[in-house]
Amino acid sequence: MKISRSQLFRLTRDTRFLLRVAIRIVLVAAVAGFVISWFTAHTQKTPILAILRNLRSNHAPLTLPDPKTGTFSEWTRSIRQLDWASPVDSLAPDDPLAPKSPPGVDEPGGEVDPDSPASIEPDEFTAISAGLADSSLPETEKELLLNRLRAVHAPATEEKSRAKAALLSLSEKEPPLAHSAEFLGETLTSEQDYAGAIDAFQLEVDRFPASSQFSLLHLTSLLRQEERFEELDTLINRPDLRNRFPIGVHIERAIDNRDYGRLAKWTLLHDLSLDDPALAFLSLFAGGIWFVITTQFAGHCREQRLWYAGALLLGWLSATATLFMVFIQEDIRGFEYSDQDDLIHQILYYVAGVSLREQLLKGLFFVPLLPLLARRGSEIDALVCAGLVGLGFAINENMGYVARGGEFTAWSRFLTANFAHIAWTGVIGLALFRLWRWPRRQWDQFLYDFLIVVAAHGAYDSVIAIPAFSEYSFVSLIIFALSAYLFLDQASHLMTPGGSLHISPLAVFVIGSAVLIGVTF
């Protein structure tokens, strides 16, 4: 059935029609999600957007493999679940790209009290011991796993010592037994014997270079923690291991060495890598919805489409440049956020740090479009293209947030971050466009608009992130609404007279939101 333009114009502005369509989309997606879950439950298959986490939260139940079919790696994973509440968890490598946890929140890689015991439930230790004893694994693997379990989690100190001695003996056997030195390294780390743990992990890597990724990552983390940088660089440059290190390791070394060229290279490669294409798709899809909404204000002729593509690319690169500057300002220069700072310094971090950095770089990456827009475009083109620079920035940034926070983060970021960056960058870009055309008359207006946006962004982040403002977090919605008004008010005044939008932006938003919610099922 073909729909005419007049029908499309009417239907996309009919709120009842939009609501019915959105509800149907969500219901169909929910049913499809439950059907997929039904067929994938109790199998090795996993829905495409399921986030698999090897570590459990403190309240998640211990999962044990099937005694008849459980593999060595599955039993190892179950034992490491117990490490969540144990000092051995301090072994987890730090991710230089991960957000810092707020005070009082435990996370892998955090500081551990050397005197704190492995606080697990006794019945968990008993359950996994009994499960291993009944498993169909070879006796050698059973012995290795039981010693790993007891060396870290046994209730009695003597039992721990015997298991540790057994792991040491197994690690010295010839021919070498895979994972024996690795398990010894984990045990020594739980005892804060980092020098011994380094030797054990090094032994595992030397013996099994092709299958010791776990040991390699933890060896890397411990060498950096103990500031044994020459050994770390030697390890990273080994020909047989060179391609086995995650990008974060190279970024850390570039930061340590103040190697800005290498830091720029690995930051770009980090943003080009897609660890989870499914979650990256969510960020792209959410960005696509806002792309359709934003570009309707200016049109879609061939030349405009080229500008739009360039704006998105420049925005994406501006996020990479921002991450590069984060490493320099925070990891190298030490301009970091701390809850221990006074309120003024916390606000200063978000205004003069986060906001100023992001708005300045997005504005700079919009500048290459100015000659083209000034010669062949209009002010509405400049507003839209600048908004798309902000959208490209948000898409890149959202990929990191979604990868760390899961598919529902895509929804929350879709509602706020995407359009916030469109609005902020659009206002700055339009001011830049006018400054480019009339430099003598517009520099003061540009400065005013730029400072307003920096202040709005800084205030928005501050009321969300600073604990002292937790009771006033609702103010962020007011700031968001005012930011949206600044953009939409300019767009409504700059649109071509008589040029109405064939498809209502509300329709794109409602239908797109429904599809995005459906995809998360």
C-alpha distance (Angstrom), angle and dihedral (degrees) to the residues before:
residue distance angle dihedral
M1 . . .
K2 3.77 . .
I3 3.81 117.4 .
S4 3.79 118.8 -149.9
R5 3.78 122.7 -136.7
S6 3.78 91.4 -107.9
Q7 3.81 91.0 52.6
L8 3.79 90.9 47.1
F9 3.79 89.8 50.0
R10 3.80 91.2 51.0
L11 3.82 99.1 41.8
T12 3.80 95.0 48.4
R13 3.80 88.5 56.7
D14 3.80 95.4 46.0
T15 3.82 104.4 101.4
R16 3.81 93.4 -165.0
F17 3.80 91.7 53.1
L18 3.81 91.6 47.5
L19 3.79 92.1 48.8
R20 3.82 92.5 50.3
V21 3.80 92.3 49.3
A22 3.81 92.5 46.7
I23 3.82 92.8 50.0
R24 3.81 91.3 49.5
I25 3.80 91.6 50.4
V26 3.81 92.3 50.8
L27 3.82 92.7 46.0
V28 3.81 93.3 49.5
A29 3.81 90.6 47.7
A30 3.81 92.0 47.8
V31 3.81 92.1 51.1
A32 3.81 90.7 46.8
G33 3.80 90.1 49.2
F34 3.80 93.0 51.6
V35 3.82 91.4 46.9
I36 3.80 91.3 51.4
S37 3.81 90.8 46.8
W38 3.81 90.3 49.8
F39 3.79 93.0 55.0
T40 3.81 95.1 41.2
A41 3.81 97.0 45.6
H42 3.81 114.5 109.4
T43 3.81 90.9 11.0
Q44 3.78 135.0 97.9
K45 3.81 89.0 -109.3
T46 3.77 119.2 101.0
P47 3.83 129.1 -165.3
I48 3.78 110.2 -104.7
L49 3.80 95.9 -111.2
A50 3.80 97.4 42.5
I51 3.79 110.8 122.8
L52 3.77 111.5 -137.6
R53 3.77 114.6 -152.2
N54 3.79 121.5 -171.7
L55 3.80 92.9 -163.2
R56 3.77 122.2 63.3
S57 3.75 129.6 -144.6
N58 3.78 118.7 -109.7
H59 3.81 90.6 -97.5
A60 3.82 99.9 43.0
P61 3.82 115.5 108.2
L62 3.77 119.6 -110.5
T63 3.80 110.6 -102.8
L64 3.80 118.7 -146.7
P65 3.81 125.8 -164.7
D66 3.78 120.5 -118.0
P67 3.85 106.4 -85.1
K68 3.80 91.4 -133.7
T69 3.80 100.4 44.5
G70 3.81 104.5 21.0
T71 3.80 113.7 124.7
F72 3.79 129.3 -142.4
S73 3.81 91.5 -105.0
E74 3.82 92.0 50.6
W75 3.80 92.0 52.4
T76 3.80 89.8 46.6
R77 3.79 89.6 53.1
S78 3.81 91.0 51.1
I79 3.80 91.7 51.6
R80 3.78 90.4 49.7
Q81 3.80 89.2 52.8
L82 3.79 85.6 70.0
D83 3.79 90.2 56.0
W84 3.83 90.7 72.2
A85 3.79 92.0 87.0
S86 3.78 94.5 32.8
P87 3.83 133.7 88.5
V88 3.81 88.2 -115.4
D89 3.80 86.0 76.4
S90 3.79 88.4 74.0
L91 3.79 84.3 76.7
A92 3.79 93.4 72.4
P93 3.83 108.6 113.1
D94 3.78 116.0 -110.2
D95 3.79 115.6 -115.8
P96 3.81 110.2 -140.5
L97 3.79 89.1 -157.5
A98 3.79 97.0 52.1
P99 3.80 120.3 101.0
K100 3.77 116.3 -105.3
S101 3.79 115.1 -105.1
P102 3.79 118.6 -121.1
P103 3.79 118.1 -109.8
G104 3.77 115.0 -74.6
V105 3.79 94.6 25.7
D106 3.78 114.8 115.4
E107 3.78 117.1 -140.7
P108 3.80 137.0 167.4
G109 3.75 109.4 -84.1
G110 3.80 94.5 29.1
E111 3.78 127.4 131.7
V112 3.79 115.3 -78.7
D113 3.78 129.6 -155.7
P114 3.83 105.1 -118.9
D115 3.80 89.9 -143.0
S116 3.80 96.5 49.8
P117 3.82 113.8 111.2
A118 3.78 126.0 -133.6
S119 3.78 94.9 -90.5
I120 3.79 103.2 -156.7
E121 3.77 128.8 137.1
P122 3.85 113.7 -93.9
D123 3.79 91.4 -133.4
E124 3.82 89.7 57.8
F125 3.79 90.6 56.1
T126 3.81 90.4 46.7
A127 3.80 92.9 46.9
I128 3.78 95.4 52.9
S129 3.83 92.1 42.8
A130 3.80 91.1 52.9
G131 3.78 92.0 44.5
L132 3.78 92.0 52.6
A133 3.80 91.6 48.1
D134 3.82 90.2 54.6
S135 3.80 95.3 43.0
S136 3.78 124.5 111.2
L137 3.81 93.7 -126.5
P138 3.81 119.6 127.1
E139 3.80 113.0 -89.9
T140 3.81 92.2 -112.7
E141 3.80 91.6 56.9
K142 3.82 91.9 44.0
E143 3.79 90.9 53.1
L144 3.80 92.1 48.4
L145 3.81 93.8 49.1
L146 3.81 94.2 44.8
N147 3.79 91.1 51.4
R148 3.82 90.4 49.1
L149 3.80 89.9 51.2
R150 3.81 95.1 46.5
A151 3.80 96.2 42.2
V152 3.81 91.2 62.8
H153 3.80 106.6 21.6
A154 3.82 109.1 27.4
P155 3.83 111.3 124.5
A156 3.82 93.7 -135.6
T157 3.81 122.0 67.4
E158 3.81 92.2 -142.7
E159 3.80 91.2 55.1
K160 3.80 89.7 50.6
S161 3.81 91.1 51.3
R162 3.81 93.0 49.8
A163 3.80 91.8 49.1
K164 3.79 91.6 48.0
A165 3.82 90.7 50.9
A166 3.80 89.3 49.6
L167 3.82 91.1 52.3
L168 3.79 90.0 49.7
S169 3.80 90.0 51.7
L170 3.81 92.4 47.1
S171 3.81 91.3 49.6
E172 3.82 90.1 56.5
K173 3.81 95.4 50.6
E174 3.78 122.9 118.0
P175 2.94 122.8 -108.1
P176 3.80 88.4 37.2
L177 3.80 118.3 -109.8
A178 3.79 114.4 -133.4
H179 3.82 115.7 -117.2
S180 3.80 94.4 11.3
A181 3.82 94.2 106.1
E182 3.80 89.8 38.8
F183 3.80 92.1 55.9
L184 3.79 89.6 46.3
G185 3.80 88.9 53.0
E186 3.81 91.1 53.3
T187 3.79 90.5 49.2
L188 3.80 93.2 50.5
T189 3.79 90.5 47.4
S190 3.81 90.1 54.5
E191 3.82 86.2 56.6
Q192 3.81 92.1 49.0
D193 3.83 89.8 -114.8
Y194 3.79 93.5 139.1
A195 3.81 96.6 164.3
G196 3.80 90.7 55.2
A197 3.80 91.2 44.5
I198 3.80 91.0 52.9
D199 3.81 90.6 53.1
A200 3.80 91.2 48.7
F201 3.80 95.2 48.7
Q202 3.81 90.2 44.8
L203 3.80 89.2 54.0
E204 3.80 91.2 51.6
V205 3.81 92.1 48.9
D206 3.82 92.8 47.8
R207 3.79 92.8 49.4
F208 3.80 98.2 42.1
P209 3.82 107.8 21.8
A210 3.81 93.7 160.2
S211 3.81 98.0 52.2
S212 3.79 106.5 29.2
Q213 3.81 102.2 89.8
F214 3.79 92.4 134.5
S215 3.80 92.0 53.4
L216 3.79 92.0 43.2
L217 3.80 93.8 55.1
H218 3.77 93.8 46.6
L219 3.79 92.5 44.8
T220 3.80 88.3 53.1
S221 3.79 91.7 49.7
L222 3.80 94.0 48.9
L223 3.80 94.4 46.5
R224 3.80 89.5 53.8
Q225 3.79 92.2 44.1
E226 3.81 90.8 52.5
E227 3.83 90.8 43.6
R228 3.80 93.3 -121.7
F229 3.79 90.2 147.5
E230 3.81 99.5 159.3
E231 3.80 90.8 57.1
L232 3.80 89.8 45.6
D233 3.81 93.0 52.5
T234 3.80 90.3 47.1
L235 3.79 89.3 52.4
I236 3.81 93.8 47.8
N237 3.81 91.9 49.6
R238 3.81 95.8 49.6
P239 3.83 106.3 122.9
D240 3.81 93.3 -135.7
L241 3.81 92.5 51.0
R242 3.80 103.5 33.2
N243 3.81 95.5 103.5
R244 3.79 95.7 41.4
F245 3.79 99.4 75.9
P246 3.80 121.3 95.3
I247 3.78 117.5 -120.6
G248 3.80 90.8 -108.3
V249 3.81 90.6 67.2
H250 3.80 91.7 56.0
I251 3.81 90.6 46.9
E252 3.80 90.6 52.0
R253 3.79 92.1 51.8
A254 3.80 91.7 47.4
I255 3.81 88.4 52.6
D256 3.81 92.0 47.6
N257 3.82 91.5 50.1
R258 3.83 95.8 40.6
D259 3.81 86.1 -125.2
Y260 3.82 100.6 159.8
G261 3.80 96.0 178.4
R262 3.77 92.3 53.2
L263 3.79 90.2 43.3
A264 3.82 91.1 54.3
K265 3.81 91.3 48.7
W266 3.80 95.6 50.9
T267 3.80 93.1 41.7
L268 3.80 89.3 56.7
L269 3.81 91.6 46.0
H270 3.79 88.9 49.8
D271 3.79 91.5 56.2
L272 3.81 91.4 45.6
S273 3.80 92.9 53.9
L274 3.80 119.2 92.0
D275 3.78 109.5 -157.8
D276 3.79 91.7 174.3
P277 3.83 113.8 23.6
A278 3.81 91.6 -174.0
L279 3.79 93.4 58.7
A280 3.80 90.5 42.0
F281 3.80 87.1 55.4
L282 3.81 89.4 57.9
S283 3.80 90.9 55.5
L284 3.80 91.6 47.3
F285 3.79 92.8 46.7
A286 3.80 92.5 49.7
G287 3.79 88.9 48.2
G288 3.79 90.2 48.9
I289 3.80 91.2 58.3
W290 3.79 91.5 54.6
F291 3.82 90.3 43.9
V292 3.81 90.5 59.3
I293 3.80 91.7 46.4
T294 3.80 95.2 47.2
T295 3.80 99.0 44.5
Q296 3.80 93.2 53.0
F297 3.78 89.3 74.7
A298 3.82 91.5 66.4
G299 3.80 108.1 24.3
H300 3.79 138.0 -114.7
C301 3.79 110.4 -97.8
R302 3.80 117.6 149.2
E303 3.80 95.4 -99.6
Q304 3.78 91.8 47.5
R305 3.80 91.4 52.2
L306 3.81 89.3 56.3
W307 3.80 90.1 51.2
Y308 3.79 90.4 49.2
A309 3.79 92.9 51.6
G310 3.80 90.9 48.7
A311 3.80 91.4 48.1
L312 3.80 92.8 52.2
L313 3.80 91.5 48.5
L314 3.80 92.6 48.2
G315 3.79 90.0 48.2
W316 3.78 91.5 50.8
L317 3.82 90.0 50.8
S318 3.80 90.7 47.7
A319 3.81 88.7 61.5
T320 3.81 89.4 52.9
A321 3.80 89.7 50.2
T322 3.80 88.8 49.0
L323 3.80 91.7 53.3
F324 3.80 88.7 49.4
M325 3.80 89.3 53.5
V326 3.81 90.9 47.1
F327 3.79 89.5 59.0
I328 3.80 91.2 49.1
Q329 3.80 97.5 43.8
E330 3.78 99.0 39.0
D331 3.81 108.4 24.8
I332 3.80 98.6 33.1
R333 3.82 104.4 25.8
G334 3.79 95.9 32.1
F335 3.81 98.4 -128.2
E336 3.81 93.5 147.8
Y337 3.77 137.5 148.9
S338 3.79 118.8 -107.9
D339 3.79 130.7 175.8
Q340 3.79 86.1 -143.6
D341 3.81 91.3 66.6
D342 3.78 120.3 93.5
L343 3.80 118.7 -97.3
I344 3.81 94.6 -100.3
H345 3.81 92.3 56.2
Q346 3.81 91.2 46.9
I347 3.80 91.2 53.2
L348 3.80 90.0 44.3
Y349 3.80 89.8 55.5
Y350 3.80 92.9 56.9
V351 3.80 96.9 39.6
A352 3.82 103.5 36.9
G353 3.80 93.7 25.9
V354 3.79 115.0 35.4
S355 3.81 101.2 18.4
L356 3.80 99.8 39.2
R357 3.80 91.6 44.8
E358 3.79 94.8 50.7
Q359 3.80 98.0 41.9
L360 3.79 92.9 45.7
L361 3.80 93.6 50.8
K362 3.80 94.5 44.3
G363 3.79 88.8 50.7
L364 3.80 91.8 49.4
F365 3.80 91.8 50.2
F366 3.81 89.9 51.5
V367 3.82 91.4 56.6
P368 3.88 95.1 80.7
L369 3.82 88.5 64.7
L370 3.80 94.6 52.9
P371 3.85 98.4 84.1
L372 3.82 90.9 52.9
L373 3.77 94.6 43.9
A374 3.80 93.7 45.4
R375 3.80 91.2 51.7
R376 3.82 101.7 40.3
G377 3.80 108.3 8.6
S378 3.77 140.7 69.4
E379 3.77 135.8 -131.3
I380 3.81 92.5 -90.9
D381 3.81 88.4 53.3
A382 3.80 89.4 52.3
L383 3.81 92.1 48.5
V384 3.80 93.0 49.5
C385 3.81 95.6 43.3
A386 3.79 91.1 48.7
G387 3.79 88.9 48.9
L388 3.80 89.0 52.9
V389 3.80 90.0 52.6
G390 3.80 85.5 57.6
L391 3.80 90.2 46.9
G392 3.81 91.7 51.3
F393 3.79 88.3 51.3
A394 3.82 90.9 50.0
I395 3.82 93.4 48.6
N396 3.80 91.5 53.4
E397 3.80 92.4 44.5
N398 3.80 92.7 45.8
M399 3.80 92.1 56.4
G400 3.78 89.0 65.0
Y401 3.80 93.9 44.6
V402 3.81 93.3 47.5
A403 3.81 92.5 47.2
R404 3.80 89.6 54.9
G405 3.78 99.4 36.0
G406 3.79 105.3 34.2
E407 3.76 136.4 -120.0
F408 3.81 95.6 -51.5
T409 3.79 89.1 61.0
A410 3.81 86.0 66.9
W411 3.80 88.5 62.1
S412 3.80 96.0 49.4
R413 3.81 92.0 44.9
F414 3.81 89.5 46.8
L415 3.79 91.2 58.2
T416 3.80 97.4 48.6
A417 3.80 120.4 5.4
N418 3.80 98.7 49.9
F419 3.78 97.4 54.1
A420 3.81 93.5 34.6
H421 3.81 90.0 60.5
I422 3.81 90.7 43.4
A423 3.80 90.8 53.2
W424 3.81 97.3 43.1
T425 3.79 95.4 46.0
G426 3.79 92.3 41.1
V427 3.80 92.0 57.1
I428 3.82 92.2 47.0
G429 3.80 92.1 44.7
L430 3.79 93.5 51.5
A431 3.81 89.8 49.9
L432 3.82 89.2 50.0
F433 3.81 90.6 49.7
R434 3.80 91.1 53.3
L435 3.80 91.1 44.9
W436 3.82 89.2 52.2
R437 3.80 91.1 53.2
W438 3.80 99.0 38.9
P439 3.83 107.3 20.9
R440 3.80 96.1 167.5
R441 3.78 95.8 50.4
Q442 3.80 103.2 34.8
W443 3.79 107.2 44.1
D444 3.83 93.2 92.8
Q445 3.83 92.3 48.3
F446 3.80 90.0 48.6
L447 3.80 91.1 51.4
Y448 3.80 90.5 48.2
D449 3.84 93.9 49.7
F450 3.79 92.6 44.4
L451 3.81 93.5 51.5
I452 3.81 91.8 45.3
V453 3.81 90.6 54.2
V454 3.81 93.6 45.3
A455 3.80 90.1 50.1
A456 3.81 92.5 46.8
H457 3.80 93.4 49.2
G458 3.80 92.3 44.8
A459 3.80 92.3 48.8
Y460 3.82 91.0 46.5
D461 3.81 92.2 54.3
S462 3.80 93.1 41.0
V463 3.79 97.1 56.0
I464 3.81 90.1 47.3
A465 3.80 99.7 44.6
I466 3.81 109.0 28.2
P467 3.83 111.6 86.5
A468 3.82 92.7 -144.8
F469 3.82 88.8 64.0
S470 3.82 96.4 46.4
E471 3.81 91.5 112.2
Y472 3.80 90.2 54.3
S473 3.80 99.5 47.9
F474 3.82 88.8 120.1
V475 3.81 86.3 73.0
S476 3.82 87.5 73.7
L477 3.82 88.7 68.7
I478 3.79 90.5 53.0
I479 3.81 91.0 50.0
F480 3.80 90.2 47.4
A481 3.80 91.3 50.8
L482 3.80 92.5 48.8
S483 3.82 90.8 48.3
A484 3.80 90.3 50.9
Y485 3.81 89.7 49.1
L486 3.82 91.7 54.0
F487 3.80 89.9 56.6
L488 3.79 99.3 38.8
D489 3.80 93.2 45.8
Q490 3.80 90.3 55.2
A491 3.81 91.2 45.3
S492 3.81 93.7 51.0
H493 3.81 91.6 51.5
L494 3.81 95.5 44.4
M495 3.81 100.2 46.0
T496 3.79 115.3 112.0
P497 3.83 109.5 -90.4
G498 3.78 109.8 -102.1
G499 3.77 92.3 11.3
S500 3.79 104.3 125.1
L501 3.79 125.0 -175.9
H502 3.82 110.7 -103.6
I503 3.81 92.1 -154.6
S504 3.77 117.2 40.2
P505 3.83 113.8 -120.2
L506 3.80 85.9 -136.8
A507 3.81 89.5 60.7
V508 3.79 92.2 50.9
F509 3.79 90.3 48.2
V510 3.82 96.3 47.1
I511 3.81 97.0 43.5
G512 3.80 92.3 40.5
S513 3.79 91.2 49.8
A514 3.79 90.8 51.2
V515 3.80 91.9 50.7
L516 3.81 91.3 47.1
I517 3.81 91.2 51.1
G518 3.79 88.9 47.2
V519 3.79 93.3 51.6
T520 3.82 90.9 54.7
F521 3.80 89.1 62.0
